[in-house]
Amino acid sequence: MATYTVQSGDSWERIAGYFGDQRNFYELMLANPSITRLKAGDVLRIPSFSSNPVVPNDVAAAMGMATTGQIKAWQQAYPGVR
């Protein structure tokens, strides 16, 4: 399994983005359960990421991301806009 050494200013999303897709941050967090707060110098295990990651709504909300309900409401309010 590949590893990555956390740099100052890194976030779970940014690190996942380095390896393909920011939405994979949840899989990255699950692969490193002993690390709850990133610090420069931490060494993370990099899992094999899903090609179409799914982020649970509660995790998305906690990370400040849109939930499924919010996305559907936005799509209804602004039909035709993607």
Summary of the structure (lengths in Angstrom):
residues: 82
radius of gyration: 14.7
end to end distance: 36.4
largest distance: 45.5
contacts: 176
relative contact order: 0.18
helix: 40%
strand: 10%
